[in-house]
Amino acid sequence: MAFSSMRPWLAGAAIAVSIAGAAYAQDAKAVFEARYAELTAATLAKDTVALGKLTAPDFVMIDIQGNEHNAAEMREAMDKRPGNAGVAPKVTIVSAQISGTTAKVEQQMEIHMDRPGQDGKPAKLDITVLTADTWVQSGGTWLLQSSNQKDVSVARDGDVVFHQAK
């Protein structure tokens, strides 16, 4: 069979692969939207048992300055935080790609809250954090292995007061 007569078949196969790839990517996003919803709920509830079921034993978070924090340090920091006072982060999955038992997820978290400023007057704070996360599958369950902050921005009353990117 000549290459020219194979072109329609190759084009059809390429389209099928791209459609299947797009559907697979969408499914990956749906999988991790659910996992981040569980992670957010556990964090807001300060439920360390639930967090332990969502993170890998060797979990590490790398902050925007490049400092690494293990699961125990993250739980300790969570325990010191005041209650959420109705502040729930909005998590958006920017991209999600599964390769075997590993997944790479880029997610963006936004937090909007009102807090007293240094002058005592109410201030609107907007915090946005972009992370590159790695999930691993263990026993059929996706566990967050690492979270690497790539971009952090804080705005007060619409003015950016802090921004750092890697």
ZIWOWO-V454654 format. One record per backbone hydrogen bond with DSSP energy under -1.0 kcal/mol. NH is the residue of the N-H (numbers start at 1). CO is the residue of the C=O. If there is no record, write none. Layout:
BEGIN
nh=NH co=CO
nh=NH co=CO
END
This chain:
BEGIN
nh=6 co=3
nh=10 co=6
nh=11 co=7
nh=12 co=8
nh=13 co=9
nh=14 co=10
nh=15 co=11
nh=16 co=12
nh=17 co=13
nh=18 co=14
nh=19 co=15
nh=20 co=16
nh=21 co=17
nh=22 co=18
nh=23 co=19
nh=24 co=20
nh=25 co=21
nh=26 co=22
nh=27 co=23
nh=28 co=24
nh=29 co=25
nh=30 co=26
nh=31 co=27
nh=32 co=28
nh=33 co=29
nh=34 co=30
nh=35 co=31
nh=36 co=32
nh=37 co=33
nh=38 co=34
nh=39 co=35
nh=40 co=36
nh=41 co=37
nh=42 co=38
nh=43 co=39
nh=44 co=40
nh=45 co=41
nh=46 co=43
nh=47 co=42
nh=48 co=46
nh=51 co=47
nh=52 co=48
nh=53 co=49
nh=54 co=51
nh=55 co=51
nh=56 co=144
nh=59 co=56
nh=60 co=145
nh=61 co=69
nh=62 co=147
nh=63 co=67
nh=66 co=63
nh=69 co=61
nh=74 co=70
nh=75 co=71
nh=76 co=72
nh=77 co=73
nh=78 co=74
nh=79 co=75
nh=80 co=76
nh=87 co=84
nh=90 co=110
nh=92 co=108
nh=94 co=106
nh=95 co=106
nh=97 co=104
nh=99 co=102
nh=102 co=99
nh=103 co=135
nh=104 co=97
nh=105 co=133
nh=106 co=95
nh=107 co=131
nh=108 co=92
nh=109 co=129
nh=110 co=90
nh=111 co=127
nh=113 co=125
nh=115 co=123
nh=117 co=121
nh=120 co=117
nh=123 co=115
nh=125 co=113
nh=126 co=155
nh=127 co=111
nh=128 co=153
nh=129 co=109
nh=130 co=151
nh=131 co=107
nh=132 co=148
nh=133 co=105
nh=134 co=146
nh=135 co=103
nh=136 co=143
nh=137 co=101
nh=138 co=141
nh=141 co=138
nh=143 co=136
nh=144 co=54
nh=145 co=134
nh=146 co=134
nh=147 co=60
nh=148 co=132
nh=149 co=62
nh=150 co=130
nh=151 co=130
nh=152 co=164
nh=153 co=128
nh=154 co=162
nh=155 co=126
nh=156 co=159
nh=157 co=124
nh=159 co=156
nh=161 co=154
nh=162 co=154
nh=164 co=152
nh=166 co=150
END
